[in-house]
Amino acid sequence: MRSLFTNKPSSPKVLARYVKTNALLAIIAAVIGLWALQLVFSYLSELDSLDDSYTMGEAIKYIFYRSPYFLEQFIPTGALLGAVVGLGLLANKSELVVMRAAGVSIYRIVGWVLQPALIFVLIALAINQFVLPHSNQLADQINDADSSSLVTSVRGYWTVQPRFENAENGIATPDGSDILYIDYADVQGNIGEVKRWHLDNDGNLKSAIHAEGGRYSGRQSLETADGTSSGQYRYDWQLNNMIKLNINQGFESSQAVAPSDTLSLPFAPESVYLLTRKAEDLSLTQLFEHRQFMRGQGNRSLDHELAFWQKLLSPLSILSLVIVACSFVFGSLRTHSLGLRIVVALLFGLLFSYVQDLVGFVSLATGFSPMLMVLLPIIGSAALGFYLIKRQM
């Protein structure tokens, strides 16, 4: 380390590069190590599900498509562990002591460690924005656990639509309502399995329709009572392989098979895609579009709002954990060994993850602001890190 301080004007740059390199390599090793362990454990768990329809090859493909999600999930913990290991190795060789004796402040060293962590912040944001929407959809197509229980499943899109019947005098009268379920939709306008139940004005089931899928066929402008355009549109899908069950009085029923039928919705295919996807499968911009769409409809989805704020504030989560990691390292290694500090860092990373999940559940259960609930663990961990760092000064 003496050679690092021979040339005083260049020594800060050399020290900065040295600390950044050690932190970057340690974080890379920690993230890749945790990611590899998760891939192995996930593959072992999938072995119990193998059968004639779900082969080993499909299990490997499923793990491959889920791997970006696992990587994004372990970046915060990997950054925490890597920062502890990288700085711990420097402290183990008394290099941090030499740096501080040369006049380098703790906050400057922490700033050097935060810069490599910013690389993983960008990686996490890129995975969330560009990779996860496609990879999770491909994974769900291979291993779909809900396909056998669509009636009781809460996935996809459910809605209740009022139905009106045109009388001879041209006045529309209420004709009960339709309960509509769409399994999934893609950005090209294709929709998956569709189910629709028609209830009369008294709430009695009158008919049930099942279709294997549908394709977007276009939109039609809605007109007002005086025949002018209202500026609103009706979007139509052509359903394929439709089966209709009519239930008459006395519970007598008849079944009919039709090659096609038309499904009309008041919003575009892009909105149907957003409504049928799980919150974790949408990118940050798609979650924002979903949030704006729900506001326009006068509704609110706490699950999607929570996912939006978790992804938007994930960079702050990573940086706050790195600050806590730095606070674990400074101090005499005679008091606590490096191995103990690594274990404490892992436990703190797990605790932070559990607290994030807990506040998320609290937000969903109480309706409290998802943004504030996501910020609470971040602010708490950052405050703890700065407090512990200040004690070492």
N, C-alpha and C positions, 0 to 999 in steps of 0.2 A: 504493500500500500504506500510505501514511502515514495515510490516513483510517481504516483498519482499527484503528489503535491510538489514535485520538483519545479514545474512550470506553473506558477500561480494563476496567470491569466487564463490558461487553458484547462486548469484542474477542475473547475466546476462543470465544464462540458464533458470532460472525461468521466468524472464521477456520475453525472446524470446518465450518460450512456451506459455506464457499468451497472448502475442500479436498475435502469429500465430493462436492460437485456436480461439480467437475472430474474426480475419479476415476470417478464414476458415468457421466458422459457418455463418457469415454474408454473405459471397459470395455464400455459398450453398443455403441459404434462398432466396437471390436475384435471383439466376439463376432459382431455382425451381419455384419461384413466377412468374417471367416473362414467363417461359415456360408454366406454367399452364394457364396463361391468354391467351397466343397465342393459345393453344389447344382449349380453350373455344370459342374464337372468330372465329377460323377456322371451328369449328363444326357448329356454328351459320350461317356462310356464306355458308356452304354446304347444309343447310336446304332448301335454295331457289332452289337448283338443283335436289331435290328429285322428282322422277317419278316412273313409273312402272318398268323401267329397272335399275334405280339407287335408291335402297332402303336405309332406315336408317341404316340397318346393314352394307351395303357396305360403307356408309359414315363414320361410326365408324371405319371400317377397314382401309379406306383411311387415316383418321386422325392418326390412330395408326402407319401406315407405314411412314407417313410424320413427326411423332413426333421426330425422331432423327435429321432430318434436322432443325426443329424448335429449338431443344436444342442447336445444334452447332451454329446456328445463334445468339442466345441470350447469349452465354457464354461471349463474350467480354463486352457487356453492363452489364451483371450480375456481372462480376468481378469488373467493375468500380463502380457500385452502392454498391456492398458488401464491397468493400474497404472503401468507404466513410462512410457507416453505421458503420462498425466495428471500425474504428479509431475514428469516431465521437462520439460513445458511450464512448470510453476511454477519449476523450477530454472533454466530457460533465461532467464527474466525476473528472476532473482535473488530471487524471492519467498520461496523456501525459506530463503535466507540471512537475509532480513529477519525471518522467523518465528523462526528459531533465535536471532538477535540479540535478539529481544524476550523470550526466555526460554522459548520453546516447545520442549520436548524432542523428540528424534527418535522416541521410543517413542509420544508422544502423536500425532504426525503419522501414524505407522504405524497406530495405533488408529483414526484417522479414516478412513484408506483401507480398513481391514478392514471397516468398517461397510457401505459400498456392496457389497462383495464378498459379504456375508451375504445380500443380496437374490438374487444369482445362485446361492448355495448352496440357498436355498429353491426357486428355479426348477428347478434340476437335480433336487432330490429330488421335486418335484411331477411332473416329466416322467417320471422313473423309476417312480413309483408309479402314476400315473393314465393316462399317455398311451402309453408304449412298449408295454405288453402288447397294446393294441388296434391301434396303428398298425403295429407290426412284423408282427402276424398278417395284417393286410390287405395289407401289402406282399408277404409270402410267398405269399399266394394269387394275386397277379398275376404275380410272377416267381419261379417255383419251379425252381431249378436242379437239384434232386435228383429230380424226378419221373420221369425216364427210367431211374434206376438204384436202385430201391428195395431190391433184394436186397443190393447192396453198400453201401448207405447206412447210416450209424450214427445217423441222426436218428430221431425217433419213440421208441417204447417197445418194447424187446425183453425177453423173459423166457422162462425155461424152467419149465414146470409139470409135476410128476409126475402120471401118470395111473394110476387104479386101476380094477379090474374087479370087480364084485360076483359072487361065486360063489354056487352054489345053497345052500350052508350059511350064507350071509349074511356071510361073511368077505371083506373086500376084499383082493385080491391085486394086486401091482404089474403094470402094463401099459405099461411104457416111460414116455415123457415127450413133452410137446408143446413145440415152439418157437413162440412167439407173437410176432407183430409187429403193432403198431397205428401207422398213419401219423400221425394227429393226433386230438385230441379237443377239444371246446369245453366251456364251463361249463354248457351246457344238457343235456349227456349224450349228444350225438351224437358218433360216432366215424367216422373216415375209413376208408381202405382197410385191410383186415385180411388177414393171411396166417398160416396155422398149418400146421406140419409135425409129423406124428406119427412118432416113432421107437419101435421095439419095445425089449425089454429088452436085446437085443444091439447096439443102435445102428443097426439097419437102417431105412431110410425106408419107411414103410408107406402113408402118405397125405399129400396136400397139399390145403389148402383156401384158396380166395381169395374174398373178399367185397368188394363195392364200398363198403360202409359199414354202419352200424348205429345203432340208437336205443335208449336206455336204457329198459328195461321194468319195472324194479322190483328189490326185494331180497327175499330169503327168509332166515328165521332158521335157523341150523344147530343141530341137536339132538345131544345126547350119546348114549352107548350106552344109557342108561336112559330115553331119550325126553324129557328135559328140555332147555330152551333153554340153549345154551352162551354166549349173549351175543354171538356173532359172526354175521355175515351173509354171504350170497353174493349178489353183484350181477350181474344178467343184462342182456345186450344182445341185441336182435333183429337179426340180420344180414340184409342184403338182397342179392339177386342173387348167390348163392353158387355157386361151381363147385368140385366135389370130384374129385380125382384119386386113385384107389386103385391101389397098386402091389403086385402079387401076386408069388409066387415065380416065378423065371425072368424077372423084369423085365417080366412081362405087366401091362398097365395098362388101366384103364377109367375113363372120365370121366362124371360125372353132374352135372346142373344142377338146383339146388333153389332155390325162390323165397326161402326163408329158413332160418335156423338160429339156435341160441341159443349165445351166448358168455357164460361165467361167469368172474368174477374175484373175488378176495377183498377188493377195496377199492372205494370209492365213486367216482362219476364225477368228483368234484372232484380226487381223487388221480390219476385217469387223465389228466386235463387237465394237472396239474403234471408228470407223468412224460413226457408226449409233447412238451412245449415245450422249446425251447432255453433255456439259462440266461440269455442276454441278453434274451430276450423276456418274462421274468417280472419282476414288481414286487418290491420289497424284502420286503413281507409274504408274497408267494407263495414267494419263495426261502426265507424262514424256515419256512413251512409244509412246503415240500419237504424241508428239512433235518430237521425234526422227524419227518416221515413216514419218511424213510430210516433215521433212528435207530430208530424203532419196528420197522422191518423187519430191523434188524441189518445194514444196508448203509450205504454212504457214497458220495456223488458229489462228488469233489473239484472238478469243473467248476462245479457249482452252489454249493458252499461258497465257492469263489474269487469268483464273481460276487456272492455275498451280501456278503462283506466289502469288495469293491471299491465297491459301491453304498453300503454303510453308512458307509464311511470316506471317500467322495468329498468331503464338506464339508471334512474336514481337508486333503485334497489341494489344494483350491482355496485355502484360507487359507494353506497353507505356500508355495504359488507366489506369492501376493500379498506375503508377507513377503520372499521372495527378490527380487521385483520392486522393492520399496522399497529394498532394500540396493543395487541397481544404480544408483539415482538419486542418493543422497546422496554428495556429494563435488564437487570442482571439475569443471566442464564443459570446462575448458581441457585437462585430462588426457585425457579420453575424451569424444567428442561424443555428442549425444543419439542420432543415427542409429546409431552403433556400439553403444550400449547397447540400443537396440531390437533390433538383429540378435542380440546376445548373449542377450537375453531370449527371442527366438524359438528360438534353438538350445538354450537350457536347457529350454524347454518341450517341444521335441521329444525331448531327451535324457531328461527325466523320464518322458514317455510310453513311450519305448522301454524304460527300466529297469522301469517297471511291468509291461509285457508280458513282459519277461525273467524277473522274479521270479515272475510267474504261471506261466510255462512250467516254471520250476524246481520250484515247488510241485506242479504236476501230475505232473512226472516223478519226483520224490522222495517225494511224500506228506508233505512238511514242512508245518507249520501254515500254512494260507492266511492267517490273520489276521496272523501275524508277518511273512509275506512281503509283504503289502500295506502294513504299517506301516513297513517298512524305508525305502522311498523317501520317504515322508512325513516321517519323523523326520530323515532325512538332509538333505532340502531345507530343512526348518525350522531345523535346526541351522546349516546353511550361511548361511541368511538372517540369523539372529541374530548369527552370528560376523562377517559383513561389516558389519552395522549397528554392532556394538560397535566395530569398527575406525574408523568414521567419527566416533565421539563424542570 
